Structure formats: structure tokens, C-alpha cells
Amino acid sequence: MEAVFSIYHLWMKFPAGRTIATVWADAGIARRCYQDSLKVESTAKKLGVDALDFNLDPQHFPTEERPHPVGDLKEVQIGPLSTQMKKIGKTLG
């Protein structure tokens, strides 16, 4: 919708067929509406700050041990070069 607004004069003009229509507002009602909007309390929940005490020192975290190979290891060539070797458990190879 194409329209022209004047907040100062409290009117709005817009095309209506072949003419321009104008809508006027009542300044007294607009003022009362604004004052009423200032009185309304916000219903939004006020967020507070919760303080949590965490010890983020990495020395206090439990250390997980890496898995160790079970049994003996066997070297297997995985590429065409002799330097391309991997170690696998003898139970897999």
C-alpha cells in the first residue's frame, strides 16, 4: 500500500481509486493511548544472573588413558613404497 504519513499532524494519505483519501487521528485519544502504554507493566520474565563456581583448571579433570594394543604388533605394508608401513595387532593380520 502506498501511503504518506504525518506523525506531527496525525494524518495518513493514500490512493483510493482515482482520488486521494485522508485519515485523521484524534490528538487527545492518541495522547491517552500513549500514556496508557507507559503504565502497562512488562509481562516478560526478567532474567537474572546465576553464579556458578566451576574449577576449570585442566589438572582437575580426569585424564582418560589412551587404548593400548592387545598382544603383539605386526608391520604391514599399505602402499607401493617400503616406507608406507602400519602396525596392526597380530590377531587382525
C-alpha positions in Angstrom: 0.0 0.0 0.0 1.4 3.4 -1.0 0.8 5.9 1.8 2.1 9.2 3.2 2.1 9.7 7.0 2.4 12.8 9.1 3.0 12.0 12.7 3.1 15.7 13.6 -0.4 16.3 12.0 -1.7 12.8 12.8 -2.9 12.0 9.3 -2.3 9.5 6.6 -3.0 9.9 2.9 -3.3 7.1 0.5 -4.7 6.5 -3.0 -8.3 5.3 -3.2 -9.4 4.7 -6.7 -8.9 8.0 -8.7 -8.7 10.2 -5.5 -6.5 10.6 -2.5 -8.1 9.6 0.8 -7.1 11.1 4.1 -7.5 9.6 7.5 -7.2 11.9 10.5 -6.5 10.9 14.1 -7.7 12.5 17.3 -4.8 14.0 19.2 -6.5 13.5 22.6 -7.0 9.8 22.0 -3.5 9.4 20.7 -2.1 11.1 23.8 -4.2 8.9 26.1 -3.2 5.8 24.3 0.5 6.7 24.6 0.1 7.4 28.3 -1.7 4.1 28.9 1.1 2.3 27.1 3.6 3.7 29.6 1.6 2.4 32.5 1.5 -1.2 31.3 4.0 -3.4 33.2 6.1 -5.6 31.1 5.0 -9.3 31.3 8.3 -10.5 30.0 10.3 -12.6 32.5 13.2 -10.7 34.0 16.4 -12.6 33.6 18.8 -12.8 36.4 22.4 -13.9 36.6 23.1 -17.3 38.2 26.7 -17.5 39.5 28.2 -20.9 39.1 31.6 -21.9 40.6 33.4 -24.2 38.3 37.0 -25.1 38.6 38.2 -25.1 35.0 41.8 -25.9 35.8 42.8 -28.8 33.4 44.7 -30.5 36.2 41.4 -31.3 38.0 39.8 -33.0 35.0 40.1 -36.8 35.0 42.6 -38.0 32.4 41.4 -40.7 30.1 44.1 -43.2 29.2 44.5 -44.0 25.5 43.8 -47.5 24.4 46.8 -49.8 24.4 47.2 -52.5 21.7 46.4 -56.0 22.8 49.1 -58.5 22.1 51.9 -58.3 19.7 52.1 -56.0 16.7 52.9 -56.9 13.1 54.1 -54.4 10.5 52.0 -54.4 7.3 53.0 -52.5 4.1 50.0 -50.4 3.0 51.4 -48.7 -0.1 53.8 -49.3 -3.0 56.8 -47.9 -1.1 58.6 -49.8 1.5 58.3 -46.8 3.9 54.5 -47.0 3.9 54.0 -49.3 6.8 51.5 -49.6 9.6 51.4 -51.7 12.7 48.4 -53.8 13.4 47.6 -56.4 16.1 48.6 -59.9 15.1 45.1 -61.1 15.8 43.8 -58.8 12.9 46.6 -59.8 10.3 
